[in-house]
Amino acid sequence: MGASRPYAIVGAGPAGMSLARAFQARDLPFVVLERHADIGGIWNPAHPGTPIYRSAHFISSRSQSGYLGFPMPESYPDYPSAAQILDYHRAFVAAYDLERHVRFETGVERAEPDGEGWRLQLDGGETLEAAGVICATGTNWDPIVPEWPGEFDGEIRHAVTYSDPSEFAGRRVLVVGAGNSGCDIACDAAANADAAFISLRRGYHFVPKHIFGVPADVFAESGPKLPMWLTQRVFGLMLRLLVGDLSRLGLPRPDHRIFETHPILNDQLLHHLRHGDIAVRGDLESLDGDAVIFADGRRERVDLVILATGYRHSLPYLPEDAVDWKGSRPQLYLNLFSRREPGLMALGLMETDGGAYRLFDQMAHVIACHAADRLRAPDKAARLEAIKLEMPDLSGGVRYLASERHGNYVQHDAYLKELARLRRRMDWPDLSLQELRLSPAA
């Protein structure tokens, strides 16, 4: 397997840096390849193509979101801003002396297995031979741009191009899509545009960012662990008591139970709806000159349409058959290991209902354990080849909507249990905080 070759971690965003710490802790040979000139991934507004906008904040709370052994500063608010998250990443990288492993302004054009490992063609013309490839390039770089019949006199662009509320001044704005980013951007439009509308295909459950005075995820973590069916009933009832009947505001009733879609944590949109700053419209059906037509036949004059319609989880530098796909979602064992190519792994190509960075650390630990086996105990490493053909249920009893977004969605607690099961089967240790020691240079 080319024991002298390093592992190639592609991307120096949050997932890539979690991997760097895990590989450094085990003295594994590795290099991080980053196409931009700095760390931070999507949280760095200097990176071309980042979807981060000025008003963006974390949707999981400070106390539930930090890397293991490296909590976010207590001076941060409950829901840190994008700028604070970038500062936190810089502090994390400096504390563990991780930047020395990163090759900046080094993109990967092509990565292919070569019999001994992997051969990477870099965008500067150089070839890198690696023991394996770990894709940590993120999920929010390749926007999905739907099309509609008709002609439009105004401007249509994806939310990835949006950065500042001043863009809405003096305009009539329609935001298409009601994910967390779509709702944030709709709130910016409500406060700054001459007129603002949001288009939804279906109804959603809106979770307040604070429940009884504490962040929603802190409240959920501190409560009793109930069976999922009961959790859905109890939390659904609680939401009706806390936010009321949202159909009064023009929002369609959800066609699914709570947690069966990615949760929307947003209080501000409901505030703007209650004050008439924005109006709800149904599914967009066609374009008509200076206006758009909705599925119910309603016509609304707008001059700017922002598409908060999501992203493909693209891996353009890999051969198409290197992983299985479900739509634009790669289908990996535990969202970590390719079932087709030994030595091909990924981190962060998934969505979940809990804080990501702590989960990244647990996932990076498992990847590093397998990477160490491949270099030092190949007979043990071979055991994973049979295991990773399995299709474990990571839903935790939740019936997720059959949408593209949920093609590799996992329930947080169910996923952690399956990771623990894999560690036992492979005789890997649990992740310990002692392992995540600070760099001597810190």
FENUR-V997890 format. One record per run of one state. SS is the DSSP state (A for helix, B for strand, O for the rest). FROM is the first residue (numbers start at 1). LEN is the number of residues. If there is no record, write none. Layout:
((SS FROM LEN) (SS FROM LEN))
This chain:
((O 1 5) (B 6 5) (O 11 3) (A 14 12) (O 26 4) (B 30 4) (O 34 7) (A 41 3) (O 44 13) (B 57 1) (O 58 4) (A 62 4) (O 66 1) (B 67 1) (O 68 2) (B 70 1) (O 71 10) (B 81 1) (A 82 14) (O 96 3) (A 99 3) (B 102 2) (O 104 4) (B 108 6) (O 114 4) (B 118 5) (O 123 4) (B 127 9) (O 136 6) (B 142 2) (O 144 5) (B 149 1) (O 150 2) (B 152 1) (O 153 2) (B 155 4) (A 159 3) (O 162 3) (A 165 4) (O 169 3) (B 172 5) (O 177 3) (A 180 13) (O 193 2) (B 195 5) (O 200 3) (B 203 1) (O 204 2) (B 206 2) (O 208 2) (B 210 2) (O 212 2) (B 214 2) (A 216 7) (O 223 5) (A 228 16) (O 244 2) (A 246 4) (O 250 4) (B 254 1) (O 255 9) (B 264 2) (O 266 2) (A 268 7) (O 275 4) (B 279 3) (O 282 2) (B 284 6) (O 290 1) (B 291 4) (O 295 4) (B 299 3) (O 302 2) (B 304 4) (O 308 3) (B 311 2) (O 313 5) (B 318 1) (O 319 1) (A 320 3) (O 323 1) (B 324 3) (O 327 2) (B 329 3) (O 332 1) (B 333 1) (O 334 3) (B 337 1) (O 338 6) (B 344 3) (O 347 4) (B 351 2) (O 353 3) (A 356 21) (O 377 1) (A 378 4) (O 382 1) (A 383 5) (O 388 16) (A 404 5) (B 409 2) (O 411 1) (A 412 15) (O 427 6) (A 433 4) (O 437 6))
